[in-house]
Amino acid sequence: MYRLLLTLICLATTRLFHAVSSRMISTVPMREYRFFHPMEGRGIFPETRSLVNWFGGFENTGVDLRKNGVKVMDIAGDVDTDTLIQWVVPGALPPGGDYQVRVYDAGPLEGNDWSDGFFAVFPEGGEYCGQGTEWDASLNQCVSTVASSAVACGDGTVWDPFNQECIVAIPADIDHDGCVTINDLLALLSVHGTCPAVPFADPCADENILFYDGHAYDLVSIGDQCWFAENLRSAHYANGDVIPSDIQDSLLWATEGAQTYFLEDSVFLEERGRMYNGFAVLDARGLCPTGWHVPSDTDFIQLEGATGLSEVDWESTAGDRGCNLEIGEAWKSQAGWYPGEQGTDLWGLSVKPSGYFLTWEGFGNDYTNSEFWTSTPYDATRLWRRQVPADSGCLFRGWWKMGVGSAIRCVKD
């Protein structure tokens, strides 16, 4: 994540003036810049569409591209107060890992600031070359831009300036004699059928469905986590005890575990699962099957990060999150919402509007929001929650009182 901090003259008075070229102009208070994309250490390919996304800016904000400190091009001359633009990366850009984006005032103040870290522009069809190297299109590899260190590599090997070591010139040359011959084939056949360890382990262990309390739940792997791809609908705790469901008993909902489903209509039960209060979430008998749990606030933060949320939003204490990148739209299902409010379901979470239940109000948010409990206390009487609103691309981090009925997604231990 790029963090930029623009230092301007900032005084405690409500309006400030200073002289520039014998005339007076108003200043703006100090602003904080945080780049979301392109991110430090990342790379982009030429002739592709890339987002340039930042927080903060001037009333007339310009954006340009710098390579090793030298301006290469204007990305945008004046985007007013926008903080998100689309940029088609020119094919003529020289590849390298020393690019930065600069945000500056396109108006009279002449302030500017730079992204702290570098990102890479890849060569077309190639890879990012490290410091002291560049892409050689004829050799299709990174080559040194500095004088050779006179390292002598053995037969069949060449010097790799990026990793600073000798590597096999031809990967199929198993015996390193500089040629691919029958001897290489015989060596290959001798280890035929040997399989290395799988470098990536599916957090769902290659399972797509989990049967629990009479229902088959779809599962989805996202990052290092395995999630239910639908809301929990069990009427029992994990040990088999029945969870009370009397929506007329306000004392029950205010003191111990309880559950219901929207309007107590079986159609909504099938579409949205059940809603549980916070006491059921914290009950030691558990709501999720063995090996699974009601997600903590940290579990949701990990899910948000895996689906594109920036670290700036991870650190937010509460409120809207991921709005600029429309993370919420990527969580929402493609059906079940009002027309025009459907999502892309990019990650397979298939979030549908779940609504909520309050004993003093009844059922609410029938098609406008989806609400999820976390198991993390906000204080002695409230738990953190997540909301996926219908009318924005945001996620929302807030809290519910323990007596509220809200949906649950289980996550694997």
C-alpha positions in Angstrom: 0.0 0.0 0.0 1.3 3.4 -0.9 1.1 6.0 1.7 1.6 9.6 0.7 1.4 12.6 3.0 1.2 16.0 1.5 2.6 18.8 3.7 1.0 22.1 3.2 0.9 25.2 5.3 -1.8 24.6 7.9 -2.8 27.0 10.7 -5.6 27.0 13.3 -7.5 29.8 11.8 -10.5 29.0 9.6 -9.2 30.9 6.6 -5.6 31.5 5.6 -4.0 33.6 3.0 -0.5 34.0 1.7 1.1 36.0 -1.1 2.1 34.3 -4.3 3.4 36.5 -7.2 2.0 39.6 -5.5 -1.6 38.2 -5.2 -3.5 36.4 -2.5 -4.8 32.9 -2.8 -6.5 30.7 -0.2 -4.6 27.6 1.2 -6.1 24.2 1.9 -5.5 22.2 5.1 -3.0 19.3 5.2 -4.3 16.2 3.5 -3.4 12.6 3.8 -2.8 10.5 0.7 -3.1 6.7 0.6 -2.6 4.9 -2.7 -4.6 1.7 -3.1 -3.6 0.8 -6.6 -1.1 0.2 -8.2 0.4 -1.2 -5.0 4.1 -1.3 -4.0 5.8 -4.4 -5.4 3.0 -5.1 -7.9 3.3 -5.0 -11.7 1.1 -4.1 -14.6 1.3 -5.1 -18.3 1.3 -2.6 -21.1 -1.9 -2.0 -23.2 -4.0 -3.2 -20.3 -6.6 -1.2 -18.3 -5.5 -0.4 -14.7 -7.1 1.4 -11.9 -5.3 4.3 -10.3 -6.9 4.7 -6.9 -5.9 7.0 -4.0 -7.4 8.8 -1.0 -7.2 12.6 -0.7 -6.4 15.2 -3.2 -6.8 18.8 -4.3 -9.8 20.6 -5.8 -7.9 20.2 -9.1 -5.9 17.1 -8.9 -3.4 16.0 -11.5 -1.8 12.6 -11.8 1.4 11.7 -13.7 3.8 8.8 -14.0 7.4 8.9 -13.0 10.3 6.4 -13.8 13.2 6.7 -11.4 12.0 10.2 -10.5 11.7 11.4 -14.1 8.3 12.3 -15.5 7.3 9.8 -18.2 3.7 10.9 -19.0 0.6 12.6 -17.7 -1.9 10.1 -16.5 -4.6 12.8 -16.0 -4.1 16.5 -16.3 -7.0 17.5 -14.0 -9.5 15.1 -12.4 -11.1 17.7 -10.1 -11.5 15.9 -6.8 -11.8 12.4 -8.1 -9.8 9.7 -6.4 -10.3 6.8 -8.8 -9.5 6.8 -12.5 -9.0 4.2 -15.2 -5.7 4.3 -17.1 -4.8 2.4 -20.2 -1.1 1.5 -19.8 0.7 2.6 -23.0 2.5 -0.2 -24.9 5.5 2.1 -25.4 6.4 2.3 -21.7 9.9 0.8 -21.1 9.7 -2.1 -18.6 11.2 -1.7 -15.2 10.5 -1.8 -11.5 11.1 1.8 -10.6 7.8 3.4 -11.4 5.8 5.8 -9.2 2.6 7.8 -9.4 2.6 11.5 -8.5 -0.5 13.3 -7.4 -0.2 17.1 -7.7 -2.3 20.3 -7.6 -3.3 21.2 -11.1 -4.6 24.5 -9.7 -2.7 27.5 -8.2 -1.2 25.9 -5.1 1.5 23.9 -6.8 1.6 21.3 -4.1 2.5 17.6 -4.9 3.5 14.4 -3.3 4.8 11.0 -4.5 4.0 7.4 -3.8 6.6 6.0 -1.4 7.2 2.7 -3.0 7.9 1.4 -6.5 5.7 -0.7 -8.8 6.7 -2.4 -12.0 5.7 -2.2 -15.6 6.2 -5.6 -17.1 7.6 -6.1 -20.6 4.9 -7.5 -22.9 5.0 -11.3 -22.5 7.8 -11.0 -20.1 8.5 -10.6 -16.4 9.7 -7.8 -14.1 13.5 -7.5 -14.0 15.1 -6.5 -10.8 17.6 -3.7 -10.0 20.6 -3.8 -12.3 18.8 -5.8 -15.0 16.5 -5.2 -17.9 14.3 -7.2 -20.2 16.0 -8.5 -23.4 13.2 -9.2 -25.9 15.5 -11.2 -28.2 16.7 -13.5 -25.4 13.3 -13.4 -23.7 15.0 -13.0 -20.3 16.4 -10.4 -17.9 20.0 -9.4 -18.6 22.5 -7.4 -16.6 22.8 -3.6 -17.2 26.1 -3.5 -15.2 29.5 -4.8 -16.0 30.0 -8.5 -15.5 31.5 -9.6 -12.3 33.6 -12.1 -14.2 31.9 -15.1 -12.6 32.7 -18.3 -14.5 29.7 -20.6 -14.9 30.1 -24.3 -15.8 29.1 -26.1 -18.9 25.5 -25.8 -19.8 24.9 -22.9 -17.4 24.7 -19.1 -17.6 24.9 -16.3 -15.2 21.6 -15.0 -13.8 22.3 -11.4 -12.8 18.9 -11.0 -11.0 19.5 -13.9 -8.6 23.3 -13.6 -8.8 24.0 -17.2 -9.5 24.6 -19.7 -12.4 21.5 -21.3 -13.7 20.9 -24.1 -16.3 20.8 -22.5 -19.8 18.3 -25.0 -21.1 15.8 -26.4 -18.5 15.6 -29.7 -20.3 19.4 -30.2 -20.2 19.3 -32.4 -17.2 23.0 -33.5 -17.3 24.1 -29.8 -18.0 26.3 -30.7 -21.0 24.8 -27.8 -23.0 22.7 -30.1 -25.2 19.4 -31.9 -24.9 20.2 -35.6 -25.8 19.0 -39.1 -25.2 20.9 -39.0 -21.9 18.5 -36.3 -20.7 15.5 -38.4 -21.7 16.8 -41.4 -19.9 17.3 -39.4 -16.7 13.8 -38.0 -17.1 12.3 -41.5 -17.5 14.1 -42.7 -14.3 12.0 -40.3 -12.2 8.8 -40.5 -14.3 5.7 -40.6 -12.1 7.3 -38.9 -9.2 4.9 -36.1 -8.0 6.1 -33.2 -5.8 4.1 -31.9 -2.9 1.1 -29.8 -3.9 2.2 -26.2 -3.3 -1.3 -24.9 -2.6 -3.7 -26.6 -0.2 -7.4 -25.9 -0.8 -8.7 -24.6 2.5 -12.0 -26.5 1.8 -9.9 -29.7 1.2 -11.4 -30.0 -2.3 -14.9 -30.4 -0.8 -17.8 -28.4 -2.3 -20.6 -29.4 0.0 -21.0 -30.0 3.8 -24.0 -31.8 5.2 -25.1 -30.4 8.6 -28.3 -30.8 10.5 -30.3 -32.0 7.5 -29.0 -29.5 4.9 -26.3 -29.6 2.3 -24.3 -26.3 2.4 -22.3 -25.1 -0.5 -18.7 -24.2 0.4 -16.3 -21.7 -1.2 -12.5 -21.3 -0.8 -11.3 -17.7 -0.7 -7.7 -17.0 0.1 -6.7 -19.2 3.1 -10.2 -19.6 4.3 -13.2 -22.0 3.6 -16.6 -20.4 4.1 -20.2 -21.5 3.9 -21.5 -20.1 0.6 -25.0 -19.7 2.1 -26.4 -18.6 5.5 -26.7 -21.0 8.4 -30.2 -22.5 8.8 -29.8 -25.0 11.6 -32.5 -25.0 14.3 -30.2 -26.7 16.7 -26.9 -26.1 18.5 -24.0 -28.3 17.4 -24.7 -30.7 20.3 -28.3 -31.2 19.1 -30.1 -29.0 21.6 -33.0 -27.1 20.1 -32.6 -23.3 19.8 -35.8 -21.5 21.0 -37.7 -19.6 18.4 -40.6 -17.7 20.0 -40.5 -14.3 18.5 -43.2 -13.0 20.9 -41.0 -13.7 23.9 -39.0 -10.5 24.3 -37.4 -11.7 27.5 -36.1 -14.8 25.8 -34.5 -12.7 23.0 -33.0 -10.3 25.6 -31.4 -13.0 27.8 -30.6 -16.2 26.0 -30.0 -17.8 22.6 -32.9 -17.6 20.1 -33.5 -17.9 16.4 -36.1 -17.3 13.7 -36.3 -16.7 9.9 -37.7 -13.9 7.9 -41.5 -13.4 8.4 -41.5 -17.0 9.5 -42.1 -17.8 5.9 -40.5 -21.1 4.6 -39.8 -19.4 1.2 -37.4 -17.0 3.0 -36.0 -19.8 5.1 -35.0 -21.6 1.9 -33.5 -18.4 0.3 -31.9 -16.8 3.3 -31.4 -19.3 6.2 -32.1 -18.4 9.8 -31.4 -15.4 12.0 -29.9 -15.8 15.4 -29.4 -13.4 18.3 -26.0 -12.7 19.9 -26.6 -14.9 22.9 -26.9 -17.9 20.5 -23.6 -16.8 18.8 -21.7 -16.9 22.1 -23.4 -20.0 23.5 -20.8 -22.7 24.4 -22.8 -25.3 22.6 -21.9 -23.8 19.3 -23.9 -23.0 16.2 -21.6 -24.3 13.4 -20.6 -27.9 12.8 -17.5 -29.5 14.4 -14.4 -28.0 12.8 -16.2 -24.8 12.0 -17.1 -21.6 13.9 -19.0 -18.4 13.8 -16.4 -16.0 12.2 -14.7 -13.5 14.4 -14.2 -9.9 13.4 -10.6 -10.8 12.4 -12.0 -13.6 10.2 -14.1 -11.1 8.3 -11.1 -8.7 8.0 -9.1 -11.6 6.4 -12.0 -12.3 4.0 -12.3 -8.6 3.2 -8.5 -8.4 2.5 -8.7 -11.6 0.3 -11.4 -10.0 -1.8 -9.5 -6.7 -2.4 -10.0 -4.5 0.7 -7.0 -2.2 1.3 -5.1 -2.1 4.6 -6.4 1.4 5.2 -9.9 0.0 5.5 -8.6 -3.0 7.6 -7.6 -0.5 10.2 -10.9 1.4 10.2 -12.7 1.1 13.5 -16.2 1.2 12.0 -18.3 2.4 9.1 -18.2 2.0 5.3 -15.3 0.0 3.8 -14.1 -0.8 0.3 -16.5 1.6 -1.4 -14.1 2.8 -4.1 -13.4 -0.7 -5.3 -17.0 -1.9 -4.8 -16.1 -4.9 -2.7 -19.7 -5.2 -1.6 -20.8 -5.7 -5.2 -18.4 -8.6 -5.6 -19.9 -10.3 -2.5 -23.5 -9.9 -3.6 -25.4 -12.6 -5.5 -26.7 -12.0 -9.0 -30.3 -12.6 -7.9 -32.5 -12.0 -4.9 -32.0 -8.2 -4.8 -34.2 -5.4 -6.2 -33.6 -4.8 -9.9 -30.4 -2.8 -10.4 -29.0 -3.7 -7.0 -27.7 -7.2 -7.9 -24.0 -8.0 -7.4 -21.4 -9.8 -9.5 -20.9 -12.7 -7.0 -17.2 -12.6 -8.1 -16.0 -14.8 -5.2 -18.9 -17.2 -5.0 -20.1 -15.9 -1.6 -23.6 -15.5 -3.1 -24.7 -12.9 -0.4 -28.5 -12.3 -0.6 -30.5 -9.8 1.4 -31.0 -11.4 4.9 -32.8 -8.7 6.8 -32.9 -8.6 10.6 -35.3 -9.2 13.5 -36.0 -6.9 16.5 -38.5 -7.9 19.2 -39.5 -4.2 19.6 -39.8 -3.6 15.8 -40.2 -6.9 14.0 -38.6 -7.9 10.7 -36.7 -5.3 8.7 -34.6 -4.7 5.6 -36.4 -7.3 3.6 -34.6 -6.7 0.3 -32.2 -3.9 1.2 -29.3 -5.2 3.3 -27.6 -8.4 4.3 -26.4 -8.6 8.0 -23.9 -11.0 9.5 -22.9 -11.6 13.1 -19.3 -11.9 14.2 -18.3 -13.6 17.5 -16.2 -10.7 18.6 -17.6 -8.5 21.4 -17.8 -4.8 20.8 -18.6 -4.3 24.5 -20.5 -6.2 27.2 -23.8 -5.9 25.4 -22.9 -5.8 21.7 -21.1 -7.8 19.1 -19.4 -6.6 15.9 -21.3 -7.3 12.7 -20.9 -6.9 8.9 -23.5 -5.4 6.5 -23.7 -5.7 2.8 -25.9 -2.8 1.7 -28.1 -3.0 -1.4 -27.6 0.5 -2.6 -23.8 0.8 -2.6 -20.6 -1.1 -3.4 -19.5 -0.8 0.2 -19.2 -3.1 3.1 -20.1 -1.8 6.5 -18.5 -2.7 9.9 -20.7 -1.9 12.9 -22.3 -3.6 15.9 -25.6 -5.1 16.9 -27.1 -5.4 20.4 -27.2 -9.0 21.6 -31.0 -9.2 21.3 -31.0 -8.6 17.5 -31.7 -11.5 15.1 -29.0 -11.6 12.3 -27.7 -14.1 9.8 -24.5 -16.2 10.2 -21.9 -17.6 7.8 -19.7 -20.4 9.2 -16.0 -20.5 8.5 -13.7 -23.5 8.8 -11.3 -23.7 11.8 
